[in-house]
């Protein structure tokens, strides 16, 4: 712990609420209490990191939070964290959360402990070196970006994380839904598109399939039908997966599936 770590340090961070942060048990897209607590913890961590040594980090010990008011998904939330007590290697913070309407939606306190990560490393068994990864983002080449976005964003519900800066006319778009990332990329530079997709560029699309874990393929089927998507009902494969197949506008296959009792 550095000498700069002191009572009175504070920080304010603003976050955009996304569908991943919604209260899944509710019918409307409302910011959840666990997501608010997570942002409060993140803000406390960001406040503390510059004042710790390289081999130190904080871990949560106790949290006491009240969720005071609802916030719609898509609004921004501003978290303010302040250190109010330091007891040896324990730090106590106060946190508040205010949405972009100026409404205080949460407040509370939490204790975090400063731990020496080098001691954890000493107790871990030796393992073979591996590449550390955090997710994966498949990239699909699409002929018409507005058409592809109408399917993935407007029909399936993916949200735009980032794009090349031209909205629906962007040459690339990064999408996300429930922790699943997907990248769409134009097959041609703007202004150089042929009148129709050349067969030699799309004939292999049918050999590509994205598999999504889906707890209820039947509900997904009814939802997609209500959106006007042409597809058949889910079927149980012989190896024990209930699968709902469909194609996107570029002919790529998608499958929404869950484990099911094997067929005879």
C-alpha positions in Angstrom: 0.0 0.0 0.0 1.4 3.4 -1.0 1.4 6.4 1.3 -1.0 8.2 -1.1 -3.8 5.8 0.0 -5.8 8.0 2.4 -9.3 8.8 3.8 -11.1 11.3 1.6 -9.9 10.0 -1.8 -12.9 9.9 -4.2 -13.7 9.3 -7.8 -16.8 9.5 -10.1 -17.4 7.2 -13.0 -20.2 7.1 -15.5 -21.4 3.9 -17.1 -24.0 3.2 -19.9 -26.5 0.5 -18.8 -26.8 -2.4 -21.3 -29.2 -5.3 -21.7 -26.7 -7.5 -19.9 -27.4 -5.4 -16.8 -31.2 -5.9 -16.8 -33.3 -7.5 -14.1 -34.0 -10.7 -16.0 -37.0 -11.7 -13.8 -38.9 -8.6 -15.0 -40.8 -8.2 -18.2 -39.4 -4.7 -18.8 -35.7 -3.8 -19.3 -34.8 -2.3 -15.9 -31.3 -1.9 -14.4 -30.8 -4.7 -11.8 -29.6 -4.5 -8.3 -26.7 -6.9 -8.8 -25.5 -4.8 -11.8 -25.6 -1.7 -9.7 -23.6 -3.3 -6.9 -21.1 -4.6 -9.5 -20.5 -1.0 -10.9 -20.1 0.2 -7.3 -17.4 -2.4 -6.7 -15.7 -1.6 -10.0 -15.6 2.1 -9.1 -14.1 1.4 -5.6 -11.5 -0.8 -7.3 -10.6 1.9 -9.8 -10.3 4.4 -7.0 -7.9 2.3 -5.1 -5.6 0.7 -7.8 -3.3 3.7 -8.3 -2.5 3.7 -4.5 -1.6 0.0 -4.3 1.7 -1.7 -5.0 2.1 -3.8 -8.1 1.5 -7.1 -6.3 -1.6 -5.9 -4.4 -5.3 -5.8 -5.2 -8.5 -5.5 -3.2 -11.2 -8.1 -2.7 -14.7 -7.5 -1.3 -15.5 -8.4 2.3 -18.8 -6.8 3.1 -21.3 -4.7 1.3 -24.5 -2.8 2.5 -26.4 -1.2 -0.4 -29.9 0.1 -0.9 -31.5 0.3 -4.4 -33.7 3.4 -4.2 -35.2 3.9 -7.6 -35.6 2.2 -11.1 -33.5 3.0 -14.1 -34.3 2.0 -17.7 -31.7 0.1 -19.7 -30.0 2.5 -22.0 -29.7 5.3 -19.4 -26.4 6.2 -18.0 -25.5 5.7 -14.3 -22.9 7.8 -12.4 -21.2 6.2 -9.5 -19.3 8.2 -6.9 -17.0 6.3 -4.4 -15.1 7.8 -1.5 -12.7 6.2 1.1 -14.1 6.9 4.5 -12.0 4.6 6.7 -8.7 2.6 6.6 -8.1 0.0 9.2 -4.7 -1.6 8.5 -5.3 -3.5 5.3 -9.1 -3.0 5.3 -10.7 -0.1 3.4 -14.3 1.2 3.9 -16.0 3.1 1.1 -19.2 5.0 0.7 -20.9 4.8 -2.7 -23.8 6.6 -4.4 -25.4 6.0 -7.8 -27.3 8.7 -9.8 -29.0 8.1 -13.2 -29.0 10.6 -16.1 -32.3 12.1 -14.9 -30.5 13.3 -11.7 -32.3 10.7 -9.6 -30.3 9.0 -6.8 -30.9 5.3 -7.5 -28.6 3.7 -4.9 -26.4 4.2 -2.0 -24.3 2.2 0.4 -21.0 1.2 2.0 -18.6 -1.6 1.5 -15.4 -3.0 3.0 -12.6 -4.3 0.8 -9.4 -5.9 1.9 -6.0 -5.4 0.4 -4.3 -8.7 -0.5 -0.9 -9.7 -1.6 -1.3 -11.5 -4.9 2.3 -12.8 -4.8 1.3 -15.0 -1.9 -1.5 -16.5 -3.9 1.0 -17.3 -6.7 3.3 -19.1 -4.3 0.5 -21.5 -3.2 -0.7 -22.4 -6.7 0.5 -25.7 -8.2 2.8 -25.3 -11.3 0.8 -25.5 -14.5 1.7 -25.8 -18.1 1.8 -22.3 -19.8 -1.5 -21.5 -21.6 -2.9 -18.6 -23.6 -5.3 -16.6 -21.4 -8.4 -15.6 -23.3 -11.6 -13.8 -22.4 -14.3 -14.7 -24.9 -14.3 -14.9 -28.7 -15.8 -12.7 -31.4 -16.6 -14.4 -34.7 -16.5 -12.2 -37.8 -19.0 -12.5 -40.6 -18.6 -10.8 -44.0 -21.9 -9.3 -45.1 -23.0 -8.0 -48.4 -25.4 -5.3 -47.1 -24.7 -3.8 -43.7 -28.1 -2.2 -43.1 -29.8 -5.5 -44.0 -27.6 -7.4 -41.7 -28.2 -4.9 -38.8 -31.9 -5.1 -39.4 -31.6 -8.9 -38.7 -29.0 -9.1 -35.9 -29.8 -5.9 -34.1 -33.5 -5.2 -34.7 -34.8 -8.8 -34.9 -32.5 -10.8 -32.7 -31.8 -8.0 -30.2 -28.0 -7.6 -30.4 -26.8 -4.2 -29.3 -24.1 -2.2 -31.0 -21.0 -2.0 -29.0 -19.0 0.0 -31.5 -18.8 0.7 -35.3 -16.7 2.4 -37.8 -18.5 5.7 -37.2 -21.2 5.8 -39.9 -24.2 4.1 -38.1 -26.1 1.7 -40.4 -23.7 2.5 -43.2 -20.6 1.5 -41.2 -18.1 -0.8 -42.9 -17.8 -2.8 -39.6 -20.0 -3.2 -36.6 -19.3 -4.9 -33.3 -22.4 -6.5 -31.7 -23.2 -8.1 -28.3 -26.1 -10.0 -26.8 -26.1 -11.6 -23.4 -22.3 -11.8 -23.3 -22.0 -13.1 -26.9 -20.0 -11.0 -29.3 -20.3 -10.9 -33.0 -18.5 -8.7 -35.6 -20.0 -7.8 -39.0 -17.8 -6.6 -41.8 -18.6 -5.3 -45.3 -17.5 -7.5 -48.1 -16.8 -4.4 -50.3 -15.6 -0.9 -49.8 -18.4 1.7 -49.8 -19.3 2.6 -53.4 -17.8 -0.6 -54.9 -20.6 -3.1 -54.2 -21.9 -5.1 -57.2 -25.6 -5.1 -57.8 -26.0 -8.6 -56.3 -23.9 -10.9 -54.1 -21.5 -12.8 -56.4 -22.0 -16.5 -56.0 -18.3 -17.2 -55.6 -18.3 -14.9 -52.5 -21.3 -16.5 -50.8 -21.5 -20.1 -51.9 -19.7 -21.3 -48.8 -21.8 -19.3 -46.3 -24.1 -22.3 -45.8 -21.1 -24.2 -44.4 -20.8 -21.7 -41.6 -23.0 -22.1 -38.5 -23.1 -20.1 -35.2 -24.4 -22.1 -32.3 -26.0 -20.2 -29.4 -26.9 -21.7 -26.0 -30.6 -21.1 -25.6 -32.7 -22.4 -22.6 -36.0 -22.4 -24.5 -35.7 -22.9 -28.3 -39.6 -23.2 -28.5 -39.9 -19.7 -27.1 -37.2 -18.5 -29.5 -39.2 -20.0 -32.4 -42.4 -18.2 -31.4 -40.5 -14.9 -31.0 -38.8 -15.2 -34.3 -42.0 -16.1 -36.1 -43.6 -13.0 -34.6 -40.8 -11.0 -36.1 -41.6 -12.4 -39.6 -38.6 -14.7 -39.8 -39.2 -17.8 -42.0 -38.1 -20.9 -40.1 -39.2 -24.4 -39.1 -39.9 -25.5 -35.5 -37.1 -26.8 -33.2 -36.2 -30.5 -33.5 -34.4 -32.9 -31.1 -31.3 -34.3 -32.6 -30.3 -37.9 -32.0 -27.4 -36.9 -29.9 -29.6 -35.1 -27.4 -29.8 -31.4 -28.4 -33.0 -29.5 -29.1 -32.1 -27.2 -32.0 -33.7 -24.3 -33.8 -32.0 -23.6 -37.2 -32.4 -20.6 -39.4 -30.4 -18.5 -41.9 -29.4 -14.9 -41.7 -29.8 -12.6 -44.8 -26.3 -13.6 -46.1 -27.0 -17.3 -45.9 -25.1 -18.0 -42.7 -26.7 -20.7 -40.5 -27.7 -20.0 -36.9 -28.7 -22.6 -34.3 -30.3 -21.9 -31.0 -30.0 -25.0 -28.9 -30.3 -26.6 -25.4 -29.7 -30.2 -24.1 -32.7 -32.5 -24.5 -33.5 -36.2 -24.0 -32.0 -38.2 -26.8 -34.2 -39.5 -29.6 -34.4 -43.2 -30.2 
